């Protein structure tokens, strides 16, 4: 049955799923029509909401672009290539490759979502080169499946927000420590079950790829991460400017300066592994590991080619979020789920509503800002646990990321794949993950 389901989903997405950019365009038009039909907003008002929100994700788009660029730069250095190659040696068969990549990605995403996305993709590339018989598309889907766990981990934006003094819902729900969210029985149960079952599920999916025509050489560029990182002798008769470009001392000094700030950051803030500090670490390690500014800049030139999809698509998602929030469409969706809930079903229906809203507001923090003013008062009125309500929103946000291209873009850019290449597998992962998440929210 699993094999038939996987083959069916793959046929559907290969035939009907457009490029990720067109997906964003279609989603824009859908929200535009829904806003007019269900909120009473006029076409002119929907255009205004769209345009007003269009640039709201510029800072975030830059962060995610840098995740791709700095991750590529770091992976293109001889030291990191050697390290990833060493890890990839743990996999000698396709099945071991799937298990290794899934588990590593999941653990990395529990530490930090941006870190996990990059590590999973880069490890998958090295593993695919070592085990060329593995299905590259399934391997990358396995790497992306680890992202399902991010909101239950140390970088989960919703649990960290409500644990921070002065958060915008403090008057309603107070300050909720992570012992009641990230380290609650509910969250630990979901994380543990997914951590165990996702590698096994992806391994089973491997049996479904035998009938899917694929050639890994069509996807993997054997020259990737090779051309600009090898050591070379210093050319003779250099100009002063060229000597600066090839100076190992300059790279070392700048790199150590950056890492000094990293030490200061952790000494002051503890294990605050946010997206900015991850980019900061990747960037300055890349400068050191490439040894000279010239080799580093050559790697940068190659890396920026991978960030185009993020740069052009994220503003469209910001526009979608603008229409959803300003028109009240996201509020209406949430209120409908509240209206059919009771104290027992409320966490599950909150999770499902968050999964739907995530299609249109694919940002954990942004989604909490939209849904919290509705879900928290409803939880208090029904006598439901507000901490579990917050985690229900968090897991809903993480759950439909499996079929929302927004977060897959950095991984796909590194992998050199299109969204349709992995989405058939991700649909199966989405369906399976619903079971342990629902059990955890209802009974734990």
N, C-alpha and C positions, 0 to 999 in steps of 0.2 A: 504493500500500500504506500509506504514511504517513497519507494522508487517511482511508482506511478504518479504520485503527487508532485514530486520534484520535476519529473519530466514534463508534466502538464504545466506547472508554473514557469518553467524555463521556456517552453514553447510560447506561452502567452506573452511573457515580457520581451522575448526576442522579436515577436511579431508586432506588438502594440505599444511597448514602452518607448517613448521618444528620448532623445538626448536630454541630459539633466537641465540644460538651459530651456529647452522647449517645455519640460515639465514645469518649470517655474513660471513660464508664460501662461500655460494652461491653468495652473493654480491661481494665477492673478485674475484671469478672466472668470473663473468659477467663483472666487470670492466677490468679485465685482457684481456679478449677477445675484448671488445670494444676499449680498448687502442690500441691494435694491428690493429684492423680493420679500425679505424677512424682517428688515429693520425700518422700512419706510424711507430710507435715504434716497435722495435723488441721484441720477447719474452724475450731475455736476458735483454733488457732495462727495460721492465715492472717488471721483477723480481727485478732488482736493485732499481727501484722506490718504490716497495713494501717493500723491506727490509730496505731501507733508512728511510722510514717513520714509520716503525713498532713501534718504541718506542717513538714517538713524543708526545703521550698523557699520558705518565707515571704520570706526576704531576696531570693532570686532573683526571686520573683513581684513584689516591690516594684520591683526594678531594671527588669524588663521592662515593668511598668506605667508607670514613669517614662519609659522610652524612648518609649512611645506618647504620653504626656501632654506631655513636653518637646518631642518632635518636632513634635507638632501646634501647640504654642504658638509654636515658632520659625517653622514654616511659615506661620502665621497673621499674621506680622509683615510690614509693607509691603516691607521691604528684601529679605527672603528670597523673598517671592512674586515680586518683580521679578527676582531672580536666577534662580529656577527657570523663570520665563517666558522669560527670555533664553536659557537652555539649551534649552528646549523648541522654540525657533525653528529649531534644527538639523534638526528633523523636520517635513517638509511633506506626507509621504505615510504611510499606515499601515505600509508596510514599513520606512521610515526610523524611525518611532516605535518599532517593535519592536526594531530593531537598537540604537538609542540607549539605550533603557531597559535592555535586557539587559546591554550592555557597561558602562554606568555603574554599574549595581547590582553587577556582578561585581567591578569594580575597587574599589568602595567596600567591599564585603565582604572583599576581600583586605586592606584596611587595618584594618577592624574590623567584626565581625559585626553589632553593634547599630547602628552608624552606617550600614552598608550596607542593613539592613532598612528603616530610616526613609527614607534618601535615595532608595532605589529606589521605594518606595511614593509618596512625595511628588512625585518627578519624573514618575511615571506619571500621576498625577492631572492635573498641568499639561499634559503631552503630550496626554492624552485630550481636554482642553478645546480644545487647539489643533488636533488632528486628530480630530474627532468621528466620523469614519468607521472608526477603528480599533476592533477588538473589545476592549472594556475588560477583559473577563475574561482574555483572552490576554495583554493588556498587563501585568496584575498578575501573572499566572503567569510572565511574562518577568522582571518585577522580582524575583520570589521565586526564580527559577532561579539568579540570581547568588549566592544564599546557599549554593549547592552548593560554592562555592570557599572558604568561610570557614576551614575547618580546615587548608587548605593555605596560609593567609595569616598576617599578622603578629599576629593575635589567637588563633591556634590554641592551645587550652588544653593539649593533650597534648604537642606539641613544646616549648612554653614550659615546661611542668612538668618534663620530663626534662632540660631545660637548666639547671634551677635547683638550686643546691647544697642538699642536704638533702632532696631529694624522696624519697618513701616507697619507691621501687624502686632507690635508689642502690646498695645493697649488691649487687643482682643484676646491674644493667646499667651502673652508673656514671653519670657526668654526660655526656649526649650533646648537643654543641653544635648550634645550628640549622643550621650548615653541613652537617650529616649528615642533617638532617630537612627543614626548610623549603627549604633551598637545595641539596638533593641532586638528582641527575639525575632520580630517580624523581618527586619532587614537582614539579620545574620542568616536566617533560614533561607531567604530568597537568594542571597549571594552564594551561600554554600551549595545549594542545589544547582544553580546555574553554573557555578565554577566546575562542578563535577560532570554535569550532563551535557553542557555545550560541546566540549571536546568529543564526547562520545557520539552526540548527534551528528556533528560534522563528519566524524569518521564513517558513520552509517550513510551519510549523503554521498560519500565517495563511491559507494556501490551504484548510485543512481547516475553517475556521469559516464558510464561505459557507452551508452547510446548517444551521447552528446558529442558531435563532431567538434574536435578542438585540436589545435596545434599550438603548443606553448611558445614556439618560436615566433608566432604571429603577435604575441603580447610582450615577451621578454626581450629587451634589447641587450644583447650580450656586451655591448660597449658601455652600458650604463654604469656609472660610478667607477670608471676606469681611466678616463682619458687625461684628466688634469691633476691627478693626485699622486702620481709616482714621483719619487725623488729624482732629481737630475742634477748634474754638475753645473756649477756656476759658469755661464757663458763668459768668454773673454771679451776685453775691450768694451766694457759697459760704460754708458754715460752715468753721471752722478744720479740722475733720476732713475735709471734702470737699476742701479745698485740699491737704491732705497726700496724699489719694488721687489727686489730679491733678497732683502735683508731679513734674516731669521731673528735678529735681535729686536727689530720693531714689532714683529708679530708676537714674540715672547713677552715683551713689555706690555703691549696693549692687552694681550690675553690675560696676563697675570693681574692687571688692573681690574679687568672685568670680573675675574674669579674672586678677587678680594672683596668686591661688593657682594658677591653671592654669599661668601662666608659671613659678612656683616648682616645680610638680610636674614639668614637662618638663625644667627645668634640673637638677633633682636626679635624676630617674629615666630620662632619655632619652625615646625614643619609646614610652612606656608608655601606649598608648591603650586602657585597660581600660574596662569598661562603666560604672564609676562616674565616671570622668573624662569620658566622652562625655556622660553625663547632666548632669554638672556644667557642661560647656561649653554644652550646649543650654539649660539652665535660665537661666544668667546672660546669655547672648546674647539669650534671649527677653525677659528683664527690660529690657535696654538697648534692644532694637529696638522694643518696645511703648511705650517712652518714659515712660509713667506707670503707677503701680501699679494704677489703675482699669482701664485697658485690658488690662493683663497679667492681672488677676484675672478679667475677663470672658472672656478666652481660656481660662484655666484651667477655668472652669465648663463651657465647651463641650468641652474636651479630656477631662475625666475620664469623660465618657459613653462614650468609646471603649475604656476599660480594663476594663470589666465582665467580659468573657470570660476575660481573663487571671487576674483576681483569683479567680474562682470555679473555674476549671479546673485551675490549677497544683497546688493541694493534692491533687487526685485523682491527678495524675501522680506526685506525691511518694508517695502511698499505694501506687501500682503499683510504684514503685522499691523501696519498703520490703518489699513481698511478694517481689519478684524476688530481692533480695539476701539477706534474712533466711531465706527458705525454701531457698536454694541453687539455685533454678531457673536463674538466670543462669549460675551455675558449671557446671551440668550441660550447658547449651547449648554453652558454650565448650569444655568437655572433649570433647564429641562431635565437634566439628570438629577438635580436636587429634588425636583418635584416628584420623582418616582422612587425615591430612596427611603429607607428606614435606618435605624441605628446599626443594624447588622449589615445591610447591603451597601451602606453609604461609602465605605472605603473602596469596595470593588467598583461601584459606579463612578466614583471620583477618578479612579485609575483609568477607566475606559474613556471618560470624558476628557481627561488630560491627554490620552493617546490621540484622540480626534483633534483636539485643539492644537497639539504639537505639529500636525501637518501644516498649519497655517501660522503658528507662532513657534518656530523651531529653536527656541532658546530657553534653557531652564529658568534662568532668572527672569526673563521677560514673561514666560508663561506663569510663573508664580505671581508676578505683579498683576496679571490679568485675572487669574482664578482665585487667588487667596481672599480678596474682599468678598467673594461669593461663597466659597467653600468653608472657610473658617467659621463665619456666623452660622451657616447651616449645620456644621458639625456641633457647635455649641447648643443650638436649638434642639437637635436630635439626640444629644447626649453622647455623641461619638467622640473618639479620642482625637484631639487636634494634632498631636504628633504623628499619629498614623495617617491622618488626613494629608498632612504635608508630604509624607513619604509616598502616599498613593499618587499624588500629583507628580512627585519626582520619578516614580517608576513608570507612570504613564508617559512622561516626557522621554524617558530612556527607551521604552518599549517600541514605539512606532518610529524611532530613529532607524530601525532596521529597514524600513521601506520609505524613508524620507531622504532624498538625495542630499539634502543640505549638509549633513555631517559627514557623508561619505566622500564629499568632494576632495578633501585633502588626501585621503587614502587613495582614491582613484587617480588623482594627479600623480602621486608617487608611483603607483602601479602601472600607469599607462593604459588603464581600462576605461570602459564606459559603464554607466550605471546599469544598463541592461545585462552586462556580463555577470554581475553578482546578484541581481535582485531576485532571480528565481530561487536561489538558495536562501536568501534572506527572508523570503516569504515563509518558508518552512520553519526557519528559526523563530520568526515572529509568532507563528501559531503554537509552537511548542512552549515558548517562554511564557505564554499567557497562563499556562496551567500552574507552574510553581508560584508565579507572582500572585495569582488569584488566591491560591491556598494560603499563602503567607498573609495576605491582607485580610482574609476572612477568619482564619482560625488561629493565627499565631499572636 
